[in-house]
Amino acid sequence: MSHSATTVFARSFLFGAIACTNSEETIISSATDAGHDQDGSSPGAGTAPHSTAADTTDTGPKGDSDTADGNTDVTDVTDEPTTTASTFADLCERPGVLFCDDFESGWDASWTEDGGDVRLVPDAAVIGEGQQALELATYEGQQSSKLLRQFAGVDEIYIRFDLRYDDNYDNSGGSHGPILGGSSAPPWGLLGTAGILPSGSDHFVLNFEPLGPPVGQGGELAFYAYFANMKPDGAGNYWGNVFYSDQMPAPVIVRGQWHCAEYGLTLNTPGNNSDGRADFWVDGVHHGAFAGFEWRTVSELQLNTFVLDSYNHFNGGAPPQATPNLVRYDNIVISTARIGCLGQ
């Protein structure tokens, strides 16, 4: 899964192309440049992926907005939940919920453990809400620990979870996080696809993970995605395209602190990428609102897989098993509608 370059969609509408400390990353000076072939043509209809917040005349990313060229009005799929969730049980009773797991009785039998070092530990993301959390460990000889869950195909999904990176977590050698996507051969069809341009009928991938500087040094939660109209790097290779928060301050990860995270993916209508969308929230703030994705070219390809993953490249060397990289997860909900944080 190692790779040589990453295409970055910068916060151009806020302060131009952001500086990047990784010399292998390709910085795109305008989010609306994304998704075009090297000759400048677009592989899909409509507009390329871009931040909807960049185009709106509204006060924030939650309002409806027109795409950059004025072709399409982006439907608002980011409505906030209308009820307060004071408990995890409240979250699970919200409309559209397909699955819940708080790991209090182990992990649900519908998960598939794909090797690795997956543990249950005494902890709780929210005081009073349970006594156990899931912990994923990586170290020398163990680059990835994960649980996979396949679900019936749908065109829109939201996933929320609480996560905590250990006080000593070190991803300076590169890392990946949770994976949401779909493939023609679930659940395994979207794995092992790094560096491959999706055809629109085989697979698509949306990771929500630490990007930018290392965690604890300014690293933040952002998107890393593969889709049919993604942009190649300067050498013509197709590594994941990166989408950072379109709000300031950025959603910087604090080691040792629980964060409430949620992200959603809306599939495009085949033949039209203007309604393909991705959004994310951190600690209740709507940080990312992006449209223009050609996730698919055929209606048969749907969202059908979620992978709770902790993957480390360890390019600078791996820690020993005695002092592993640790990531904890709690209170996972999969839904066809916005979910929110506990207490919201």
C-alpha positions as CSV (number, residue, x, y, z in Angstrom):
1,M,0.0,0.0,0.0
2,S,3.0,2.3,-0.1
3,H,2.8,5.1,-2.6
4,S,4.9,7.9,-4.0
5,A,2.6,10.8,-4.3
6,T,-0.7,12.3,-3.2
7,T,-2.9,14.9,-4.9
8,V,-4.0,17.6,-2.5
9,F,-7.1,19.8,-2.7
10,A,-6.1,22.8,-0.8
11,R,-8.2,25.4,1.0
12,S,-7.7,27.7,-2.0
13,F,-10.8,29.8,-1.3
14,L,-9.5,30.7,2.1
15,F,-5.9,31.4,1.6
16,G,-4.6,30.0,-1.6
17,A,-2.6,26.8,-2.0
18,I,-1.4,25.7,1.4
19,A,2.2,24.8,2.0
20,C,2.9,21.1,2.4
21,T,5.9,19.5,4.2
22,N,5.7,16.4,2.1
23,S,7.7,16.9,-1.1
24,E,5.9,14.0,-2.7
25,E,2.5,15.6,-2.5
26,T,1.0,17.5,-5.4
27,I,-0.6,20.8,-4.3
28,I,-3.6,21.9,-6.4
29,S,-4.0,25.7,-6.2
30,S,-7.8,25.6,-6.9
31,A,-10.2,23.0,-5.7
32,T,-12.1,23.3,-8.9
33,D,-9.1,22.1,-10.9
34,A,-9.7,18.6,-9.4
35,G,-10.7,15.6,-11.5
36,H,-9.4,16.7,-14.9
37,D,-7.2,14.6,-17.2
38,Q,-3.6,15.8,-17.9
39,D,-4.8,17.3,-21.1
40,G,-7.3,19.4,-19.2
41,S,-10.4,17.6,-20.2
42,S,-12.8,16.2,-17.7
43,P,-13.4,12.5,-17.6
44,G,-17.0,13.0,-16.3
45,A,-20.0,15.2,-17.0
46,G,-20.6,18.3,-14.9
47,T,-18.0,19.8,-12.6
48,A,-15.0,18.4,-10.9
49,P,-14.9,17.8,-7.1
50,H,-14.8,21.1,-5.2
51,S,-15.8,22.5,-1.9
52,T,-19.5,23.6,-1.9
53,A,-18.6,26.1,0.7
54,A,-16.3,27.8,-1.7
55,D,-19.1,28.5,-4.2
56,T,-21.9,29.5,-1.9
57,T,-23.1,33.0,-1.1
58,D,-24.6,31.6,2.0
59,T,-23.0,32.1,5.4
60,G,-21.6,28.6,5.7
61,P,-21.3,25.1,4.1
62,K,-24.7,24.0,5.4
63,G,-26.6,26.1,2.9
64,D,-27.5,25.1,-0.6
65,S,-25.0,26.3,-3.2
66,D,-24.4,26.4,-6.9
67,T,-21.4,24.7,-8.4
68,A,-18.6,26.9,-9.7
69,D,-19.8,27.0,-13.3
70,G,-23.5,27.5,-12.3
71,N,-24.6,24.2,-13.9
72,T,-26.2,22.5,-10.9
73,D,-27.7,23.3,-7.6
74,V,-26.3,21.1,-4.9
75,T,-29.0,19.5,-2.8
76,D,-28.5,20.1,0.9
77,V,-27.7,16.7,2.4
78,T,-26.3,18.1,5.6
79,D,-29.4,18.8,7.7
80,E,-28.6,18.7,11.4
81,P,-30.4,16.1,13.6
82,T,-33.6,17.6,15.0
83,T,-33.5,15.7,18.4
84,T,-30.9,15.7,21.2
85,A,-29.0,12.4,21.7
86,S,-28.0,12.3,25.4
87,T,-27.2,8.6,25.2
88,F,-25.8,6.1,22.7
89,A,-29.2,4.4,22.7
90,D,-30.7,7.8,21.5
91,L,-28.3,7.9,18.6
92,C,-29.3,4.3,17.6
93,E,-33.0,5.3,17.5
94,R,-32.5,8.1,15.0
95,P,-34.2,7.7,11.6
96,G,-32.2,5.8,9.0
97,V,-29.9,4.0,11.4
98,L,-28.7,0.6,9.9
99,F,-26.2,-0.5,12.5
100,C,-24.9,0.4,16.0
101,D,-22.0,-1.0,18.1
102,D,-20.6,0.4,21.4
103,F,-18.4,-2.7,22.0
104,E,-19.8,-3.3,25.4
105,S,-20.4,-7.0,24.7
106,G,-17.4,-7.4,22.4
107,W,-17.6,-6.4,18.7
108,D,-20.8,-7.4,16.9
109,A,-20.7,-10.7,15.1
110,S,-21.4,-9.0,11.8
111,W,-17.9,-7.6,11.8
112,T,-15.2,-9.5,10.0
113,E,-11.8,-9.4,11.7
114,D,-9.1,-9.3,9.1
115,G,-6.1,-10.4,11.2
116,G,-4.2,-7.7,12.9
117,D,-4.3,-6.9,16.6
118,V,-7.9,-5.9,17.6
119,R,-8.6,-5.5,21.3
120,L,-11.2,-4.5,23.8
121,V,-10.0,-2.2,26.6
122,P,-11.5,-0.5,29.6
123,D,-12.5,3.0,28.4
124,A,-15.4,5.2,27.3
125,A,-15.5,8.1,24.9
126,V,-18.3,9.7,26.9
127,I,-18.4,9.4,30.7
128,G,-21.3,7.3,31.7
129,E,-21.7,5.7,28.3
130,G,-20.3,2.2,28.6
131,Q,-17.1,0.8,30.0
132,Q,-15.3,-0.6,26.9
133,A,-13.8,0.7,23.7
134,L,-12.2,-1.0,20.7
135,E,-8.4,-0.6,20.3
136,L,-6.4,-1.2,17.1
137,A,-2.7,-1.8,17.6
138,T,0.0,-1.6,14.9
139,Y,3.8,-2.3,15.3
140,E,6.7,-4.0,13.8
141,G,5.4,-6.9,11.8
142,Q,1.8,-5.7,12.1
143,Q,1.0,-2.8,9.8
144,S,-2.8,-3.0,9.8
145,S,-5.5,-4.0,12.3
146,K,-9.1,-3.7,11.2
147,L,-12.7,-4.8,11.3
148,L,-14.8,-5.0,8.1
149,R,-18.5,-4.7,7.7
150,Q,-20.5,-5.4,4.6
151,F,-24.1,-4.0,4.2
152,A,-26.8,-4.0,1.6
153,G,-26.1,-1.6,-1.2
154,V,-27.3,2.0,-0.8
155,D,-26.7,5.4,-2.5
156,E,-26.0,7.5,0.6
157,I,-24.4,6.6,3.9
158,Y,-23.3,8.5,7.1
159,I,-20.9,6.9,9.7
160,R,-20.1,8.4,13.1
161,F,-17.7,7.2,15.7
162,D,-15.7,8.5,18.6
163,L,-11.9,8.1,18.2
164,R,-8.8,8.6,20.3
165,Y,-5.2,8.5,19.2
166,D,-2.8,7.4,22.0
167,D,-0.6,9.9,23.7
168,N,2.4,8.3,22.0
169,Y,0.8,7.7,18.6
170,D,3.3,8.3,15.8
171,N,2.3,8.3,12.1
172,S,5.2,10.3,10.8
173,G,5.9,7.4,8.5
174,G,2.4,7.6,6.9
175,S,-0.9,6.1,7.9
176,H,-4.5,5.4,6.9
177,G,-7.8,5.3,8.8
178,P,-11.4,4.2,8.4
179,I,-12.5,3.3,4.8
180,L,-16.0,3.8,3.4
181,G,-16.8,2.7,-0.2
182,G,-18.3,0.2,-2.6
183,S,-17.1,-2.4,-5.0
184,S,-18.5,-5.0,-7.4
185,A,-17.1,-7.7,-5.1
186,P,-17.7,-6.7,-1.5
187,P,-16.2,-6.5,1.0
188,W,-12.8,-7.2,-0.3
189,G,-13.1,-5.6,-3.7
190,L,-12.1,-2.1,-2.5
191,L,-9.0,-3.3,-0.7
192,G,-5.6,-3.5,-2.4
193,T,-6.6,-0.9,-4.9
194,A,-4.0,1.8,-4.1
195,G,-2.7,3.5,-7.3
196,I,-5.5,2.2,-9.4
197,L,-7.9,4.6,-11.2
198,P,-11.5,3.4,-10.6
199,S,-13.4,2.6,-13.8
200,G,-16.7,3.7,-12.4
201,S,-18.1,0.2,-12.3
202,D,-15.5,-1.6,-10.1
203,H,-14.9,0.3,-6.9
204,F,-14.6,3.7,-5.1
205,V,-13.0,4.6,-1.8
206,L,-13.3,7.4,0.8
207,N,-10.9,7.3,3.7
208,F,-11.3,9.6,6.7
209,E,-8.0,9.8,8.4
210,P,-5.0,11.9,9.7
211,L,-3.4,14.0,7.0
212,G,-0.9,16.8,6.8
213,P,1.7,16.9,9.6
214,P,1.9,13.9,12.0
215,V,-0.7,13.5,14.7
216,G,0.3,15.6,17.6
217,Q,2.1,18.1,15.4
218,G,-0.8,19.7,13.6
219,G,-2.2,16.6,11.8
220,E,-5.9,16.9,11.1
221,L,-8.8,14.7,9.9
222,A,-9.4,14.9,6.2
223,F,-10.5,12.9,3.2
224,Y,-8.3,10.6,1.0
225,A,-10.3,9.3,-1.9
226,Y,-10.3,7.2,-5.1
227,F,-13.1,8.0,-7.7
228,A,-13.6,7.8,-11.5
229,N,-12.8,11.5,-12.2
230,M,-9.9,11.8,-9.7
231,K,-6.9,13.8,-10.7
232,P,-3.5,12.2,-11.4
233,D,-0.2,13.4,-9.9
234,G,2.4,15.2,-11.9
235,A,3.8,11.9,-13.1
236,G,0.4,10.7,-14.3
237,N,-0.1,8.2,-11.4
238,Y,-3.3,7.8,-9.6
239,W,-2.8,8.0,-5.9
240,G,-5.5,9.1,-3.5
241,N,-6.8,12.7,-3.8
242,V,-6.8,14.6,-0.5
243,F,-9.5,17.0,0.6
244,Y,-8.8,19.2,3.7
245,S,-11.3,21.0,5.9
246,D,-13.0,24.1,4.3
247,Q,-13.4,25.7,7.7
248,M,-11.0,27.3,10.1
249,P,-9.7,26.5,12.6
250,A,-8.9,23.1,11.1
251,P,-9.9,19.9,12.8
252,V,-6.5,19.2,14.4
253,I,-6.2,15.9,16.2
254,V,-5.2,16.1,19.9
255,R,-3.4,13.0,21.0
256,G,-5.0,11.4,24.1
257,Q,-8.3,13.2,23.5
258,W,-11.6,11.7,22.3
259,H,-13.0,13.3,19.1
260,C,-16.5,12.8,17.7
261,A,-16.1,12.2,14.0
262,E,-18.7,11.7,11.2
263,Y,-18.6,11.5,7.5
264,G,-21.0,10.9,4.7
265,L,-20.9,9.9,1.0
266,T,-23.7,10.5,-1.5
267,L,-23.3,8.7,-4.8
268,N,-23.7,10.5,-8.1
269,T,-26.4,9.7,-10.7
270,P,-24.5,7.7,-13.4
271,G,-23.6,10.0,-16.3
272,N,-23.6,13.1,-14.1
273,N,-21.0,13.8,-11.4
274,S,-22.6,17.1,-10.2
275,D,-24.6,15.3,-7.4
276,G,-21.7,13.1,-6.2
277,R,-20.8,14.4,-2.7
278,A,-18.8,13.9,0.4
279,D,-19.1,15.7,3.8
280,F,-17.4,15.4,7.2
281,W,-17.9,16.7,10.7
282,V,-15.5,16.8,13.7
283,D,-16.6,17.5,17.2
284,G,-20.0,18.6,15.8
285,V,-18.6,21.1,13.3
286,H,-19.3,20.7,9.6
287,H,-15.7,20.9,8.4
288,G,-15.9,19.5,4.9
289,A,-18.5,19.8,2.1
290,F,-17.4,18.7,-1.3
291,A,-19.3,18.0,-4.5
292,G,-18.6,17.0,-8.1
293,F,-17.5,13.4,-7.5
294,E,-18.0,10.8,-10.2
295,W,-18.1,7.9,-7.7
296,R,-19.7,5.6,-10.3
297,T,-20.8,5.2,-13.9
298,V,-23.3,2.4,-13.4
299,S,-26.2,2.3,-10.9
300,E,-25.3,-1.2,-9.9
301,L,-22.2,0.0,-8.0
302,Q,-23.4,1.2,-4.6
303,L,-22.0,1.8,-1.1
304,N,-21.7,-1.6,0.6
305,T,-18.5,-1.7,2.8
306,F,-17.1,0.0,5.8
307,V,-13.6,-0.8,7.2
308,L,-12.6,0.3,10.7
309,D,-8.9,0.4,10.0
310,S,-5.6,1.6,11.5
311,Y,-2.8,1.2,9.0
312,N,0.8,2.5,9.3
313,H,3.4,2.6,6.5
314,F,6.2,2.8,9.1
315,N,8.4,4.3,6.4
316,G,10.7,5.7,9.2
317,G,10.7,2.4,11.1
318,A,8.1,0.6,13.1
319,P,7.8,0.6,16.9
320,P,8.2,-2.7,18.8
321,Q,5.2,-4.7,19.9
322,A,5.8,-3.6,23.5
323,T,5.1,0.1,22.6
324,P,2.6,-0.1,19.7
325,N,0.7,2.7,17.9
326,L,-2.8,2.6,19.4
327,V,-6.1,4.0,18.1
328,R,-9.4,3.6,20.0
329,Y,-12.9,3.7,18.6
330,D,-16.3,3.8,20.4
331,N,-20.0,4.3,19.7
332,I,-20.1,3.5,15.9
333,V,-23.3,4.2,14.0
334,I,-24.0,3.6,10.3
335,S,-27.0,5.4,8.9
336,T,-28.7,6.7,5.7
337,A,-29.2,10.1,7.5
338,R,-27.1,12.5,9.6
339,I,-26.4,11.2,13.1
340,G,-24.5,13.7,15.2
341,C,-22.5,13.5,18.4
342,L,-23.6,12.5,21.9
343,G,-25.1,15.5,23.6
344,Q,-26.3,17.0,20.3
